[in-house]
């Protein structure tokens, strides 16, 4: 008897849900409930919750005794070392209108996040302007910031934007140059980072969803409104952007990055392969052109 599961026909609404951030919480909750019931592949020890909370609180109090904890975000990494790089970037965009400034900032953040997989313990980045050295996520953030400012992500290789043609042309040499990679300063997964930017370039070349070939395309859906619908309007637009990016990303972005003897899947990716999506009723949906690794 065959154990194969026949593919199921899904509606656009069902696929949109699977591709949305909301699906992550929904599926995580189902896994949590299955685990509490003693089913599935995980174990939960709720008696260890309180000691874990106490430990986390002790670390927070040690590092932030005043209780002022900065947001962990890409914008936070851009301020590493006490340098307010976002403010510096705003000065470069003073002649642009507010919407174009926001579009440029989205181009920066999206590309920077894609370059943020683990750097490895041996890599660091020295910033010329501050003479400070950064490693890990802060270093990747600062390096990607300066790489963006160089204009290399644009089709003309000088403008402050990321666009389809520029991203598709990003090379290993580009990343190695802007991230100061050398034999004595190795960066884990350079080829994988290049593949992610190239894949983003191919994704935003879908003119039906990204009309000007830039990652910020969906900003028109999230522009600030003066009424009370601003927050929900932004949330809907951000969700639509994520789904559009997922739908547009047809090329393989999966990369196993080898670090020593370990293998780590650094980032979810897209590709034209079949995978199985576990459902609450233990069925599985076999789909093409969705997340795979």
C-alpha positions as CSV (number, residue, x, y, z in Angstrom):
1,X,0.0,0.0,0.0
2,X,1.4,3.4,-1.0
3,X,2.0,6.0,1.7
4,X,1.9,8.9,-0.8
5,X,-0.6,11.6,-0.3
6,X,-2.4,13.0,-3.3
7,X,-2.0,16.7,-3.9
8,X,-5.0,18.8,-2.9
9,X,-6.4,21.7,-4.8
10,X,-6.2,24.9,-2.8
11,X,-8.0,28.2,-3.2
12,X,-6.2,31.5,-3.5
13,X,-7.4,32.4,-0.1
14,X,-6.0,29.2,1.4
15,X,-2.6,29.7,-0.2
16,X,-2.5,33.4,0.8
17,X,-3.1,32.3,4.4
18,X,-0.3,29.7,4.3
19,X,2.0,32.4,2.9
20,X,1.0,35.0,5.5
21,X,2.7,35.7,8.9
22,X,-0.6,34.9,10.5
23,X,-0.1,31.2,9.6
24,X,3.0,31.1,11.7
25,X,1.1,31.8,14.9
26,X,-1.8,29.6,14.0
27,X,0.4,26.6,13.2
28,X,2.7,27.3,16.3
29,X,-0.4,27.3,18.5
30,X,-1.5,23.9,17.0
31,X,2.0,22.4,17.6
32,X,1.9,23.8,21.2
33,X,-1.5,22.2,21.9
34,X,-0.4,18.9,20.3
35,X,2.7,18.9,22.5
36,X,0.7,19.6,25.7
37,X,-1.4,16.6,24.8
38,X,1.6,14.4,24.5
39,X,1.5,14.1,20.7
40,X,3.9,15.2,18.0
41,X,7.7,15.4,18.0
42,X,8.3,17.8,20.9
43,X,8.2,17.7,24.7
44,X,7.2,20.5,27.0
45,X,8.3,20.9,30.6
46,X,6.1,23.7,32.0
47,X,7.7,23.3,35.5
48,X,10.8,24.8,34.0
49,X,9.0,27.9,32.8
50,X,9.4,29.9,36.1
51,X,13.2,29.2,36.4
52,X,13.6,30.2,32.8
53,X,11.6,33.5,33.3
54,X,13.7,34.2,36.4
55,X,16.9,33.7,34.5
56,X,15.9,35.9,31.6
57,X,14.8,38.6,34.0
58,X,18.1,38.5,35.8
59,X,20.0,39.0,32.5
60,X,17.7,41.9,31.5
61,X,18.2,43.6,34.9
62,X,22.0,43.1,34.6
63,X,22.2,44.6,31.1
64,X,19.5,47.2,31.5
65,X,19.3,48.3,35.2
66,X,17.2,51.3,34.3
67,X,14.6,49.2,32.5
68,X,15.1,51.0,29.2
69,X,15.4,48.2,26.8
70,X,16.0,49.2,23.1
71,X,14.0,47.5,20.4
72,X,15.8,44.6,18.7
73,X,15.4,45.6,15.1
74,X,17.4,46.3,12.0
75,X,17.1,50.0,12.7
76,X,18.7,49.3,16.1
77,X,21.7,47.6,14.4
78,X,22.0,50.7,12.2
79,X,22.7,52.7,15.4
80,X,25.4,50.3,16.6
81,X,28.3,51.9,18.4
82,X,26.2,55.0,19.3
83,X,26.2,56.2,15.6
84,X,22.8,57.3,14.3
85,X,23.2,56.1,10.7
86,X,19.4,56.4,10.0
87,X,19.7,60.2,10.7
88,X,22.7,60.4,8.4
89,X,20.8,58.7,5.7
90,X,17.8,61.1,6.1
91,X,20.2,63.9,5.4
92,X,21.1,62.3,2.1
93,X,17.4,62.1,1.2
94,X,16.3,65.6,2.2
95,X,15.5,66.6,-1.4
96,X,13.2,63.6,-1.8
97,X,9.5,63.7,-0.8
98,X,8.4,61.8,2.3
99,X,7.0,58.8,0.4
100,X,10.2,58.4,-1.7
101,X,12.3,58.6,1.5
102,X,10.1,55.8,3.1
103,X,10.5,53.7,-0.1
104,X,14.3,54.1,0.0
105,X,14.3,53.1,3.7
106,X,12.2,50.0,2.9
107,X,14.6,49.1,0.1
108,X,17.5,49.3,2.7
109,X,15.8,47.3,5.4
110,X,14.6,44.5,3.2
111,X,18.0,43.9,1.6
112,X,19.8,44.3,4.9
113,X,17.7,41.7,6.6
114,X,18.3,39.2,3.8
115,X,22.0,39.7,4.4
116,X,21.7,39.0,8.1
117,X,22.3,35.2,8.4
118,X,24.9,34.2,10.9
119,X,28.3,35.7,10.1
120,X,30.5,33.2,11.9
121,X,32.8,33.9,14.9
122,X,35.8,34.9,12.8
123,X,34.3,37.8,10.8
124,X,34.1,41.5,11.7
125,X,33.6,44.8,10.0
126,X,35.6,48.0,10.6
127,X,33.7,51.2,9.7
128,X,35.9,53.8,8.2
129,X,33.8,56.8,9.3
130,X,33.7,55.8,13.0
131,X,36.9,53.7,13.2
132,X,34.8,51.2,15.2
133,X,34.7,47.5,14.6
134,X,31.5,45.4,14.7
135,X,30.8,41.7,14.4
136,X,27.8,39.4,14.2
137,X,24.4,41.0,13.6
138,X,25.6,44.5,14.3
139,X,28.5,44.1,11.9
140,X,26.2,42.7,9.2
141,X,23.8,45.6,9.7
142,X,26.5,48.2,9.5
143,X,28.2,46.6,6.5
144,X,24.9,46.1,4.6
145,X,24.0,49.8,5.4
146,X,27.2,51.0,3.7
147,X,26.8,48.6,0.9
148,X,23.4,50.0,0.2
149,X,24.7,53.6,0.4
150,X,27.3,52.7,-2.3
151,X,24.5,52.3,-4.8
152,X,25.6,48.8,-5.9
153,X,22.1,47.5,-5.4
154,X,20.7,49.8,-8.1
155,X,20.7,49.3,-11.8
156,X,23.0,52.3,-12.3
157,X,25.3,51.2,-9.5
158,X,25.2,54.6,-7.8
159,X,21.6,55.5,-6.7
160,X,20.2,55.1,-3.2
161,X,17.7,52.3,-4.0
162,X,17.5,48.6,-4.6
163,X,15.9,47.5,-7.9
164,X,15.5,44.3,-9.9
165,X,18.4,44.8,-12.3
166,X,20.8,45.9,-9.6
167,X,19.9,43.1,-7.3
168,X,20.2,40.4,-10.0
169,X,23.7,41.6,-10.8
170,X,25.0,41.5,-7.3
171,X,28.1,39.2,-7.3
172,X,30.2,37.3,-4.8
173,X,32.9,39.9,-5.3
174,X,30.4,42.7,-4.5
175,X,29.6,41.2,-1.1
176,X,33.1,40.3,-0.3
177,X,34.3,43.8,-1.1
178,X,31.6,45.6,0.9
179,X,31.8,43.2,3.8
180,X,35.6,43.3,3.9
181,X,35.9,39.5,3.4
182,X,39.4,38.1,3.2
183,X,41.4,35.0,4.1
184,X,41.9,36.5,7.6
185,X,38.4,37.8,7.9
186,X,36.1,35.0,6.5
187,X,32.3,35.5,6.3
188,X,30.1,32.4,6.4
189,X,27.8,31.9,3.5
190,X,28.8,34.6,1.0
191,X,27.3,32.6,-1.9
192,X,24.1,32.1,0.0
193,X,23.7,35.9,0.6
194,X,24.4,36.6,-3.0
195,X,21.7,34.1,-4.0
196,X,19.2,35.8,-1.7
197,X,19.7,39.2,-3.2
198,X,19.7,37.8,-6.8
199,X,16.5,35.9,-5.8
200,X,14.9,39.1,-4.5
201,X,15.8,40.8,-7.8
202,X,14.0,38.1,-9.7
203,X,11.0,38.3,-7.4
204,X,10.6,42.1,-7.8
205,X,10.9,41.8,-11.6
206,X,7.3,40.6,-11.5
207,X,5.8,43.8,-12.9
208,X,2.3,42.7,-12.0
209,X,3.1,42.9,-8.3
210,X,6.2,45.2,-8.2
211,X,5.5,47.8,-10.8
212,X,8.8,49.7,-10.6
213,X,10.9,46.6,-9.8
214,X,11.8,47.6,-6.2
215,X,11.2,45.8,-2.9
216,X,9.2,48.8,-1.6
217,X,6.4,48.2,-4.1
218,X,3.6,47.7,-1.6
219,X,4.3,51.0,0.2
220,X,1.3,52.4,-1.7
221,X,-0.8,50.0,0.4
222,X,0.7,51.1,3.7
223,X,1.0,54.8,3.3
224,X,0.1,56.6,6.5
225,X,-3.5,57.8,6.7
226,X,-4.7,60.7,8.9
227,X,-7.7,58.8,10.1
228,X,-7.9,56.0,12.8
229,X,-7.6,53.3,10.2
230,X,-3.9,53.9,9.9
231,X,-2.7,50.9,12.0
232,X,-5.0,48.3,10.5
233,X,-4.4,49.7,7.0
234,X,-0.6,49.4,7.5
235,X,-1.0,45.8,8.8
236,X,-3.1,44.8,5.8
237,X,-0.6,46.3,3.4
238,X,2.4,44.7,5.1
239,X,0.7,41.3,5.0
240,X,-0.1,41.8,1.3
241,X,3.5,42.7,0.6
242,X,4.8,39.5,2.3
243,X,2.4,37.4,0.3
244,X,3.2,39.1,-3.0
245,X,6.9,38.6,-2.3
246,X,6.3,34.9,-1.5
247,X,4.2,34.4,-4.7
248,X,6.7,36.2,-6.9
249,X,9.7,34.3,-5.6
250,X,10.0,31.3,-7.9
251,X,13.8,30.7,-7.8
252,X,15.5,28.6,-5.1
253,X,16.6,30.7,-2.2
254,X,17.3,27.8,0.1
255,X,20.9,27.6,1.3
256,X,22.4,25.3,3.9
257,X,25.3,27.3,5.4
258,X,28.0,25.0,6.7
259,X,29.8,26.3,9.7
260,X,32.5,23.9,11.0
261,X,30.8,20.5,11.4
262,X,27.3,22.0,11.8
263,X,24.7,22.7,9.3
264,X,22.1,25.4,9.9
265,X,19.2,26.4,7.8
266,X,19.7,30.1,7.9
267,X,16.6,31.3,6.1
268,X,13.3,30.1,4.8
269,X,13.3,30.3,1.0
270,X,11.2,29.7,-2.0
271,X,11.4,27.4,-5.0
272,X,9.6,25.2,-7.5
273,X,9.6,22.1,-5.4
274,X,7.0,20.1,-3.6
275,X,6.6,20.1,0.1
276,X,4.1,18.9,2.7
277,X,2.4,21.3,5.0
278,X,1.2,19.6,8.2
279,X,-2.4,20.4,9.0
280,X,-4.3,20.2,12.3
281,X,-6.2,17.2,11.1
282,X,-2.9,15.3,10.3
283,X,-3.6,15.5,6.6
284,X,-0.9,17.1,4.4
285,X,-1.2,19.5,1.6
286,X,1.3,18.9,-1.3
287,X,1.9,22.2,-3.1
288,X,4.3,23.6,-5.7
289,X,5.8,27.1,-5.7
290,X,5.6,27.5,-1.9
291,X,8.2,27.4,0.9
292,X,10.7,24.7,0.6
293,X,14.2,23.9,1.7
